[in-house]
């Protein structure tokens, strides 16, 4: 009985998401793609989960859909907030409380010009 209730809930939620997708509201292509992956992953991962199988590829599809949707929806705002952590919103991400010498040395090596790239050009 519980398996049927969970399956019915997943189908209703997926139908709601499909309704949002077909409505062509305020969602762009990437948000609709993320919601589609979420709905498909939820349906395709929910059935094996009820039967007691371990997590699989469709669980990753579900999580990737959520990640894509939230990154597209809130990614720009999070980037602006992270940029303003150092007190100045200048487009450079500097977090003063992450003063790790090994990380700073790695970033400095990345910023140095690469002589092999200059030779190829």
N, C-alpha and C positions, 0 to 999 in steps of 0.2 A: 504494500500500500504506500509506503514511504517513497519507494522508487518511482511510482506513478506520479505522486505529488511533486517530487523534485523535477521530473521530466516535464510535467505540465507547466511548472513555474518557469523552467528554462525556455520552453517553447513560447510562452506568453511574453517573456522579456525579449526574446529574439524577434517576435512579431512586432513588438513596440519599437525596437531598434530599426527594423526594416521599414516600418511606417515613417519613422523620422528620416530615414535615408531617401525614401521615395517622395517625401514632402518637398524636397529641394528648398528647405528653409534657409537659414543663415549659415549652413555648413558649407565649407569648401570641399574640394576633391579629397584632400588628405584627411580631413575629419570624417568624411563619409567612408573612406577606405578603412580608417581605424575602427569605426563603429561596425563595419562589415566584418572585419577580422575578429572583433570582440564577440559578435553574435555567432559567427561560424565556429570559433574556438569554444565558446560556451556550450553550444549544442553538441559539437563533436567530442568534446572532452567530458561533458557531463554524463553521458550515457556510460562510458567505461568506468567512470568514477563511482557511479551507483552500483555497478557490477563488481566493484572491488579491485579493479586493475590499478597499477601504479601510474603516476603522471607520465605523459608522453608528449608528442609533438603538438597535439592540439591545445594542450595547456600553454605551450609557448606561443601558439598563434593567438590565444586569448590575451595573454599578457602583452604581446607585441602590439595588438590592437589597442589596448588601453594606453600603452606607452605612446603610440603614435598619436592617438586622439588628444591626450593631455599635453604632449609636447607641442603639438600644433596649436592647441587652444591657449595654453598658458606659458609656453616657452619664451616668448618675447618679453612678457612681464617679469618672469623669473630672471632673465638675463639683465634687464634693467635694474632690478633689485640687487642682484649680485654685483653689478658694476658700481652701484652707489654705496657698497659696504665700506669702501675706503674714505668716504666722505665727499668724493667728487665724482659726478657722473660724466666721465670723459671718454667712455668707449673702451677703456682698458680695464681688464679684470685683475685687480690687485687686492688680495685679502691679507691685511697686515697680521692677523693672528696665525697665519700659516707660514711662519718663517722657518722652513725646514732647509738646512744647508744643502743637503743632497738634491732636493727638488729645485732649489735656486740655481745650483751648478748645472743641472740638466737643462733648465730653461735657458741659461746663458749659453750653453753649447748649441742649443737649437737656434738661437738668434744670431750666432756667428755665421758669417758667409761660408759656404761650402766651396772649397777650391775646385773640387771635381765637377761641380755644376758649372762653374765659370769657364772651365776648360772646354766643356762640351758645347757651350753656347758660342 
